[in-house]
């Protein structure tokens, strides 16, 4: 067996008792709010993991799966929406393995939970979830996504390897063929779905042939992004006890860079398909470039005394570069006033890099400064550069 039965947590309404480290990484440690402050929130629905992947310590550090009662989850989502939250992300190590049986024996599956939150909290514009485990993703959950317009068409579904031999050594419980079939079923129901994944390179025993199968799977999946990791042995895991870390570091680095380069090509191709289209963006805040410009302004002439912070209140309507995300989790930057932060608005895409879409506001009454011309240049070794062209170019 690849899993052990799930345990249920006692009835309680204390979120922190379920998981004291429940803040999602994107929340920057600030409670359960996300990058857009109170416009985004994270609701943990399950904690722990029963999968025992050979490279992972989570079952040992967080224990077996514990699931929250669905009524509590729906109630929390409703409270958050009433406070103005625009997007809720349901969290779990293997979120789609969620299940709950009440005292009467009625079972709530993950698909049931998705439908309940979507249907019972209609004032919530966006609902998403992370992270999913391939073996447990049912057609019913896919149908719940496809039939619920406010559930984001986004699926983070880590593969970890394109080699069946390594997937078995990792104790993942599925084959590459199973994984491809899941992607095909998801795309048949939701042609506009955005997929993301995880890949490990340099797992013990990985050959060049194994690595090539991972490259092939990456190209087949056409992820909107993929988190790529070099394997490192972790004490307490089955892989640490059973396998020698026999792939040299220089080969791990090369394979890691090769996969990143392939993914960058895929990202750019995916993004270029969006040029000229309007996408809905949840505005998260100032872009990294805008923040760097502000830091530069604050530092200028402030060698002795600290400069006061630049205005950051919503009433400041100076045009700045903002950043946000589509329902498919693509990053979009565009110019607009700070007062747009936390809103969901249409943005027309006019340029793209592998990791960012560049756009302009399209909703009525928006300030639309003339966009600067942008050009993507290849910088070698799979790297890309965005060049700003002046008016004479």
N, C-alpha and C positions, 0 to 999 in steps of 0.2 A: 504494500500500500504506500502511496505517496503522501497521504495526509492522515491526520488523526482527527477524530470528531471535534467540532467546534464547541467551546464553552460559551455560555451566556453570562453577562455581568449581572449583578443584582440590580433590582429596580432602584434607580437613584436619579437625581437631577443635577448632580455635581459633575460638570464636564471635566474639571481638573482631576477628579478622582479616577476618571477613566484613563486619562493619559496626561501626566503632568508636563509632558513636553509636546503638547498637541499643536503648537504653532507650526504651520507649514513653513518650509525654508523661504518661500517667497514673501512671507510675512515679516521677515527680518527680525523675528523674535518679539514682535510687538503684539502679544496676545494672539487672538484668532483673526485679526484683520489683515488684509493683503496689501499689495503695493499701492492701491488707490485709497488707502485708509479705510474709512467706514463703508466705502462703495463695494469692497470685496471682503468676503469672510470665508473661513474654513471650518467645516463641521466634521469632526471625526466620527465615523460610524462603526469602525472596527479597529481593534488594536491587536498586535501580535501576528504570528504567522505559523501555519501548520505545514508548510511546503518542504522545509529542510533541503533547500538547494545546497549543494556541497560546498559552495564558496561563501555562504551567507551566515552571519552570526545572529540575525534577528530572532529566530526561534529561541535561541539561548538567552538573549539579552532582554527580550520583551515577552517571551512566553507564548503560549498557545493563543489562538484567536479568541477574542472576546468581542461580542457584538452588542450594540446598544439597542434598546427597544425602539421600534419604528415610530411609535407615538412621540417619544422624546425628540427624535431626529426631526420629524415634521414640525413639532412645536418650536424647536430652536430655529429652524429655517423661517418659520412664520414670524418669530420675534425679530430676527435679523432683517427681514424684508420690511417690517413695520418701522424699523429704525432708518430705513433708506438704503440698505444694502442692495446693490444691483446684481451681484454675482455671488453665488455660494458654490464652493467646491467641497464635495464629499470626499473624505480622506480615509485611506486604509492601505496597509502594506500590500494586501491582495483584495482590493475593495470589492471586486465583483464576486468574491466568495462569501459575501454577507448573507446571513440567513438568521431568521428569528422564529422561534416557536412559542406561542403564548400558552397560558394555562389551559386553554381549551383545545390545544393541539393544532391551531391554525398557524400555517407557515407563511412567513413573509420572505420572499426571495429578493435578490438584488433588483431584478426587473420590477417586482411589485413595489419596492421602495422608491425606485426612480419615478414610477407612475404616481405614487402617492405624493411625493414632494412636488412634482410638476403640477399635478391637478389640484392639490389642496393648498398650494401657495401661488395662486395665479398672479399675484402682484410682484413676484420675483422674475425679472427679465431673463436671467441666465442661471443655468444649473450645469455644473460639470463635475467630474470625479477623476481621481487618480489614487493609486496606480492599479492597473488591471493585470491579471495573470492569464496567459493565453489558454491554458487547459480548461479553465472554468468559465470561459465567456460563452454564454448560451445564446441561441438564436432569439429567445424571448427577450433577453437584455438588448440585443440589437434592434428588435422590433420596438421595444420601449423607447429607445433613442430615436428611431426613425419616425415614430408616431407622435412624438412630443416636441413641438416646434421650439420650445424654450430650453431644451437640453442641447448643449453645445455639440456640434458635430466634430468632436475631438476625442481621440482614443489613444492614451499612452499605454502601449502593450509591448513590453520588453521581450525580445527574442533571445538575446544573449549570445547566440552563435547560429551560423548557418550549417553547421555540421551535426548530423544525427549522432555520430560517435561521441562528440563532445557534449551534446545535449543530454545524452544518457549519463556521461560521467558527471555532469552538473546536477543530475537528478531533477531535471525539469519536467519530466512526465509527458512530453509531447515530442513529435517529430517535426522536421522542417515542413513536411507535406501538410501536417495538421495546421501549422502556423500559417502557411500560405492560404490554406482553405479558409481560415478565419478571416484573413484580410480580404479575400475574394467575396465572402459572404457579407462582410461589412460594407464593401464598396457597391455590391449589388443592391443593397437596401438604401445606402446613402452615398450616391456618387460624389457628393461634395465633402465627404468626411476627410478630416486631416488626421493623419496617423503620426505618432512619434514612437521611438523605441530606445532600447539600450543594447549595447554590444560590448562583450568582453574580448579583448585580444590577448594572446599569450597565455591562455589557460593551459595547465600542464598537459603536455603531449600534443599541443596544437602544431600541425604540420603546415607547410605552404598550401597543400591541397585543402586542408580544413579552412585555412584563412580565405582561400579563393571562394569557397562556398559561402562564407560570410559576406564577401563583397557582392556575390551574386544575389544573396537575399536582400542586401541593402538596396540594390538597384531594383529588385522586384517590388519591395515594399514602398519605395518612393516616399519615405518619411518626410514630414515637414521639418523635423529635426531628429537627431539621434544622439543620445549621450553615449560616448565611447570611452571605455575604461581599459587601462592596462591591468592585467591580473596581478594581484599581490597576495601572498599567503597570509591568512588571518588565523591566529591561534584559536582553537575551539571549534573550527569548522571541519567537516569531513574531508574536504580537499587537503587541508593542512596535514591531516593525519595519514591520508592514503596516497597522496601523489607528491612526487618531487617537482619543485618549481624549476622545470628543465628548459624553459624557453629563455634564452639570454635577453638581458635588458635592451640591448641595441636592436634586437629583432622585434621586441615588444614595441619599442618607440617607433620603429619604421612602420610596422603594421598599423599602429595607432594613427600615425600621420597619414598613411595611405587611405585608411577608412575615412578620416576627417576630410581629406581632399575629395573623395568620391561623394560624401554627403554634402559638401559645399556645392558641388556641381548640381546635385539633385535639388538642393535648396533653391539655387538660382533659377533653375528651369521651372520649378514650381512657382516661384515668385513672379517670374516674367509672364506667366499665364494670367496673372492678376492685373497687369498694367492696363489702364484704361477702364477698369471696373471699379465700382463703388463697393466698399466693405464697411460693415458696422463695427465701430471701435469703441471699447470701453476705455475712457481716458484715465490713465493711471497716475500721471504726474509729469514733471519736467523730464526731458530726455537727458541722457548722459552728457551729450554735447552741451546742452543748455546749462547743466549743473557745473560742468567744467568752466564754461564762460563766466558763470557767476562767481565761482571760486577765484578765477583769475582777477575779476573786478574787485573782489574783496581783498585779495592779497596786495593789489597794486598800491604802493605808498603806505602800507600798514606794517612796516618793519618793527616799530616800537610798540604801538598800541593796537589792540585787536579792533578790527573794523566792525561796526554794527552789521547785523545780517541784513541782506536785501529784503524788501517787502515780499511776503509770501502769502498774504491773505487773498481770499477769493475776489475781493473788490479791485485788485490790481489787474487792469485790463490791458497792460502792455503786451504786445505780441511776443511770444516766446516759442521755443520749439517744445512741443508736448510729445508724449509717447503713450501708446495704449496697445490693446490686444484685440484681435478679432475673436469671434466665437471659436475659430479653429486654432487659436493661440499664436497666430502670427503677430510679430511686433511691427507696429506702424508708428512712424514719426511724422509730424505735420506741425505747421505754425498756427497758433491761436492764443487767446487769452487764458490766463490761469483759471478763470471762472468755469471753464469747461471740464476741469478735473472732476472725475466721478460720474460724468455723463456718458451716455451711449449715443454716438452720432455717426452719420455716414461720412466716409472719407474716400475721395477718389485717388486711386494709386496711379502715380505717373512715373515712378522709377523703382528699381529694386536692386538689392545686393543679396548675397546668400543668406544674410541673417536679419535684414530689415527691409520693410516696405516704406517708401516715401510717398506721402500723399498731400492732398489739400482738402480743406473743408468743402462740402457740397451742400450743406443744409442752408435753408433760406436765412438771410440776414447775417451769415457768417462773414468775418473778415477774411478775405482770400488774397494775401500778398502774392505777387507773381513768383512762381517757383523758380529757383535757380536750376539751370541745366545740370544734369548729373550723367556721368558716364562710368560704367563698370569696366575696370581694367584687370587683366590677369597679371598677378605679380610673381608667378612661378611657384612650383611645389604645391599647387592647389590653392594658393592664397589669392585673395581678391582685394582690390582697392577701389574706393569710390572717389572719383575726381570731380571737383566742382568747376564747371566751366563759366568763364565770365561772359558778359553779353556779347563780346566781340568774337567769341569762339564759334 
